[in-house]
């Protein structure tokens, strides 16, 4: 599905459906952000300062 199709579909939602979608999307974005941070963290090489903590 393309972005424009998503926009068209979301714009037809009722207020209740939009609220449900908004809650789901906020959770989804938080999960994606967490995965990105974890991925970036795992890619960084460990240095002696990190290992001493």
N, CA, C and O of each residue as an XYZ file, in Angstrom:
212
protein
N       0.856     -1.176      0.000
C       0.000      0.000      0.000
C       0.896      1.230      0.000
O       1.892      1.279      0.721
N       0.552      2.192     -0.782
C       1.328      3.424     -0.883
C       0.830      4.451      0.138
O      -0.288      4.358      0.644
N       1.677      5.415      0.419
C       1.358      6.437      1.417
C       0.046      7.148      1.096
O      -0.770      7.365      1.992
N      -0.167      7.506     -0.138
C      -1.390      8.214     -0.504
C      -2.626      7.357     -0.236
O      -3.668      7.876      0.164
N      -2.514      6.060     -0.453
C      -3.628      5.156     -0.163
C      -3.905      5.118      1.337
O      -5.060      5.102      1.763
N      -2.843      5.103      2.127
C      -3.018      5.137      3.586
C      -3.701      6.425      4.024
O      -4.616      6.409      4.848
N      -3.250      7.527      3.471
C      -3.840      8.825      3.812
C      -5.326      8.839      3.474
O      -6.150      9.290      4.270
N      -5.654      8.347      2.298
C      -7.063      8.303      1.881
C      -7.889      7.441      2.820
O      -9.003      7.810      3.191
N      -7.346      6.296      3.203
C      -8.074      5.384      4.090
C      -8.242      5.980      5.482
O      -9.332      5.947      6.052
N      -7.161      6.523      6.022
C      -7.222      7.109      7.367
C      -8.202      8.279      7.396
O      -8.893      8.478      8.395
N      -8.270      9.039      6.333
C      -9.164     10.202      6.318
C     -10.645      9.819      6.333
O     -11.502     10.666      6.588
N     -10.947      8.551      6.060
C     -12.351      8.112      6.078
C     -12.763      7.499      7.420
O     -13.927      7.142      7.602
N     -11.820      7.373      8.359
C     -12.139      6.743      9.644
C     -13.056      7.622     10.489
O     -12.997      8.850     10.437
N     -13.897      6.960     11.261
C     -14.715      7.681     12.240
C     -13.797      8.170     13.353
O     -12.637      7.764     13.426
N     -14.304      9.031     14.212
C     -13.508      9.547     15.329
C     -13.024      8.391     16.217
O     -11.859      8.359     16.612
N     -13.908      7.455     16.525
C     -13.523      6.313     17.365
C     -12.441      5.470     16.691
O     -11.472      5.070     17.335
N     -12.605      5.205     15.407
C     -11.609      4.433     14.674
C     -10.287      5.192     14.592
O      -9.214      4.600     14.706
N     -10.373      6.492     14.396
C      -9.171      7.317     14.321
C      -8.426      7.317     15.651
O      -7.196      7.281     15.676
N      -9.159      7.356     16.744
C      -8.519      7.299     18.061
C      -7.829      5.949     18.265
O      -6.707      5.897     18.768
N      -8.492      4.864     17.879
C      -7.882      3.537     17.990
C      -6.628      3.446     17.138
O      -5.594      2.946     17.581
N      -6.732      3.935     15.914
C      -5.582      3.921     15.020
C      -4.458      4.779     15.585
O      -3.297      4.375     15.530
N      -4.767      5.935     16.117
C      -3.753      6.837     16.673
C      -3.009      6.187     17.833
O      -1.788      6.305     17.940
N      -3.748      5.504     18.698
C      -3.117      4.810     19.824
C      -2.204      3.703     19.319
O      -1.076      3.558     19.790
N      -2.694      2.922     18.358
C      -1.887      1.856     17.794
C      -0.633      2.436     17.129
O       0.467      1.915     17.315
N      -0.798      3.502     16.361
C       0.323      4.080     15.627
C       1.364      4.666     16.577
O       2.562      4.552     16.317
N       0.937      5.281     17.659
C       1.875      5.811     18.650
C       2.701      4.674     19.252
O       3.915      4.803     19.410
N       2.048      3.568     19.584
C       2.764      2.393     20.106
C       3.722      1.829     19.059
O       4.857      1.472     19.372
N       3.259      1.753     17.829
C       4.079      1.256     16.734
C       5.324      2.120     16.557
O       6.428      1.593     16.419
N       5.158      3.434     16.559
C       6.296      4.340     16.396
C       7.266      4.228     17.561
O       8.480      4.281     17.362
N       6.752      4.076     18.764
C       7.628      3.910     19.931
C       8.442      2.631     19.800
O       9.633      2.624     20.113
N       7.825      1.555     19.345
C       8.531      0.291     19.138
C       9.609      0.441     18.067
O      10.722     -0.060     18.225
N       9.277      1.124     16.987
C      10.244      1.331     15.912
C      11.430      2.164     16.397
O      12.576      1.873     16.055
N      11.157      3.189     17.182
C      12.209      4.032     17.731
C      13.118      3.209     18.643
O      14.341      3.338     18.591
N      12.512      2.367     19.475
C      13.283      1.527     20.387
C      14.182      0.566     19.603
O      15.345      0.372     19.959
N      13.648     -0.031     18.543
C      14.442     -0.937     17.711
C      15.613     -0.196     17.069
O      16.723     -0.723     16.987
N      15.359      1.023     16.618
C      16.422      1.835     16.002
C      17.518      2.125     17.016
O      18.702      1.996     16.705
N      17.137      2.513     18.215
C      18.127      2.806     19.243
C      18.922      1.566     19.615
O      20.140      1.635     19.782
N      18.247      0.436     19.745
C      18.935     -0.814     20.070
C      19.912     -1.202     18.958
O      21.026     -1.651     19.228
N      19.489     -1.025     17.728
C      20.337     -1.356     16.584
C      21.570     -0.460     16.567
O      22.685     -0.939     16.364
N      21.373      0.828     16.777
C      22.501      1.759     16.793
C      23.441      1.442     17.951
O      24.661      1.522     17.806
N      22.871      1.084     19.096
C      23.689      0.773     20.261
C      24.526     -0.480     20.020
O      25.696     -0.527     20.397
N      23.935     -1.484     19.399
C      24.652     -2.737     19.170
C      25.728     -2.591     18.093
O      26.654     -3.401     18.040
N      25.622     -1.582     17.242
C      26.606     -1.363     16.189
C      27.846     -0.624     16.701
O      28.898     -0.677     16.064
N      27.737      0.061     17.840
C      28.867      0.824     18.363
C      29.867     -0.129     19.015
O      29.480     -1.005     19.787
N      31.142      0.042     18.706
C      32.146     -0.813     19.338
C      32.297     -0.473     20.833
O      32.199      0.683     21.244
N      32.533     -1.501     21.603
C      32.749     -1.289     23.030
C      34.150     -0.733     23.224
O      35.105     -1.207     22.609
N      34.268      0.274     24.082
C      35.591      0.768     24.408
C      35.892      0.469     25.867
O      35.012      0.016     26.599
N      37.095      0.711     26.289
C      37.501      0.343     27.661
C      36.716      1.103     28.711
O      36.487      0.573     29.798
N      36.291      2.345     28.423
C      35.512      3.110     29.395
C      34.165      2.462     29.626
O      33.711      2.395     30.768
N      33.510      1.982     28.583
C      32.210      1.323     28.720
C      32.362      0.021     29.501
O      31.502     -0.318     30.315
N      33.426     -0.693     29.265
C      33.618     -1.991     29.899
C      33.955     -1.840     31.382
O      33.725     -2.764     32.162
N      34.497     -0.683     31.782
C      34.863     -0.465     33.178
C      33.661     -0.142     34.035
O      33.721     -0.295     35.255
N      32.577      0.298     33.437
C      31.385      0.692     34.216
C      30.690     -0.491     34.815
O      29.677     -0.333     35.496
